[in-house]
Structures are given as C-alpha cells and as structure tokens.
Amino acid sequence: MAVREIRLYGDPVLRQVCAPIENIDDGVRALIADLIDTVQLPGRAGVAANQIGVALRAFSYNIDGDIGYVINPVLTEVRGEKQPTGEGCLSVPGLWHDTLRHPWARVEGIDLDGEPVVLEGDGLLAQALQHETDHLDGMVYLGRLEGETRKLAMREVRESDWF
C-alpha cells in the first residue's frame, strides 16, 4: 500500500502500550500492507505499528530477506543470559548503543487469517523480536540503557538535528 513515515523519539505514540487487534478488517489489512512496505527499505529489520503512528499490536520484520508480520505478538520465551548487543532504532536515527538482550527469543501471535504464528530464533531475529515487542509495550530501546550509556544516549538525542 505505502511506505509510511517513521515517528521519532519524543512522539507520544511511541510511549503508548498498543491495543490488541480485535477484528481483522480492511483497516488491519491496510496496516499490515503498510508495515511490510515500510520494513522493506534497506537497513530495516523491523517496524512496529506505533512507529508509523498506529497504536495497535502488530509489527513487520525483515531478517536476512525473510519478510513477514505478526498480529498481537507476545514475547513468550527468552533463553540465555542477556548480552550487550549493538542496537539502533528507526525512531532514534543515527544512534547506536549496546543494549542488553537475550540471545534467543520466541514470539507468538496470529496472521491475517487468524492462524497462529510462531517466530523464534537467535541472533538478529531474537534481537528484533525483543525490540519490536518492546515498541508495542511503549518502550524505545533507550529505556533499556543504563548508567553512563543512557546519559550519553540522551545527550546525543538532545543534540541531534531531528529532536
């Protein structure tokens, strides 16, 4: 349908806990199409619905050319000790900081036909699953940073030309 503009850190929609999708209708189908179109641009691993201004529980992903989406995703399992993982975010352009993430994750949800979807894996997929479900819970990755790293990141945000 359309590549949608990404909302930037500071936009209130990014702090909202996204509502579950109750009915799959033409509006939801259009949202999913827009999420898929938006995530296909180079350098994008995932886009949450609130990043395009819609506070509903859905995200798209683009991991190693595997493109898809999940409606009403829930992070159901993580494995392994959290490790510092280099992370950025489309809603926080130009910043890159180590974020503590589990090395393996599983998300469960549904597709447009109401059929179950299970995504699980390690590496970039595990990171994206955690990152995108955080978005749907109203958290940008900066909220996971601690101490001096968080102070540095917030200074970088304040000094950026987009904030």
Secondary structure by P-SEA (a helix, b strand, c coil): ccbbbbbccccccccccccccccccaaaaaaaaaaaaaacccccccccccccccccccccccccccccccccccccccccccccccccccccccbbbbbbbbcccccccccccccbbbbbbcaaaaaaaaaaaaaaaccccccccccaaaaaaaaaaaacccc
